[in-house]
Amino acid sequence: MSQMLEIPSKGSEAMNSALSGRTLLREMVLLDRPQHGLDGAIDRAARACVVSARRAKAIFYGEPKRLWADEQDRIKAAYEARMQDEMRQLDARQALVRAKLDALKGSA
């Protein structure tokens, strides 16, 4: 059976030292909300974290006092994948901007 992890309260030492699964899931939802709406963003986060949409919604609204250890691990893995994807996109954007600047310097 999976071990339950207590979600640290706001301002606690554990919360400051590491991001909680709730915080990570909430951030993923908020990043997608402008494009997909709240329900769509919760559904996307649920699929990425391999939890039910109902559970993701409960976590988003802070209802459960604890997350299962395997839930915490899946949320962290999904968040890490999301951040790595975002980093790849930023690197590609940076390379494009650098190429445009180099082209401007070469044409001057």
CORKAUR-V150808 format. One record per helix or strand of 2 or more residues. SS is the DSSP state (hx for helix, st for strand). FROM is the first residue (numbers start at 1). TO is the last residue. Records with the same first field share a line. If there is no record, write none. Layout:
SS: FROM-TO, FROM-TO
This chain:
st: 4-6, 66-68
hx: 13-17, 21-49, 53-60, 69-107
